[in-house]
Amino acid sequence: MTGAFRHVVPGRNYEDGMASVYAEFARRRGWLKPDGVLTSGAYDALKGRARQWAGEDRTKRAHLNQQPGRPGEPGGHS
């Protein structure tokens, strides 16, 4: 299964993509139940922040030093 990612994703970074594929497979079969789901508005807000964040160049160190937190926690988003 990783072969599909191996040819389009450099290095060994395709493993996260595989986790996403397996999670979706498990969710569709009812084996994986989410603790909660985003509302349409929350999802749109997340997409907007992600698009903006992804549009800026960052070094690996800057990326790893970011600790966004969880919603409701210091550094998290509500």
N, C-alpha and C positions, 0 to 999 in steps of 0.2 A: 504494500500500500504506500510506503514512503517513496517508492520510485516515481510516482506522479509529481511529488514535490521536489525530489532530489534534482530534477533537471531544470527547474525554474527558480529555485531558491538557493542562493549561495551558501557555502559552508554546511553546518549541520543545523541551521536555523529552521529547517522544515519540520522538526519534531513538534513545535507548538501548533503548526498547522494540522498535523496528524491528530493531536489531542482534540482539536476543534472538530475534526471529522468524526472521530469516535464519540465525542460528546453528543453531537447532533444525531448520530446513528442511535445511541442509547436513548436520547430524549424522544425520538420518533417512535420507538418501540415501548415507551412507557417505563423504561428502566431507570431513567434519571428524572427526578422531579425538582424543579427549581424552588428555592426558598421564597422567591418573589419574582415578579416580572415588572419591567418598567412600563409606566403609562406612556401613551403616545407622545405627550409633551416632554416627559423626561428623556425619552429616546431621542427626540429631535434635538433637545438641548445637548445631550451627550454627543450626537453626531456633529453638531456645530463646533463643540469644543475640540473633538478629535480631529476634525478637518483643519481647524486653525492650528492645533498643536503639530499635526503632521506636516503642515506647510512651512514650518521653520526648521532650518538646519540645526542639528545638535551634535555634540560630540558624544561618544559612548559614556564618558565620565559624567557629563552633565545629565544625561538620561538616567544613569544609575543613581545619581545623587538626589534625584527628585523623589520625594516621599509624599505622594498625594493624600494618603490616608483614606479612610472609608467615609462615606456620607455620615454627617453628624459628628465626626471626630475632628480634632484640630488638623487643619490642612486638607480636610476632605471637602467634598462638594455636597450641597444639599439638593 
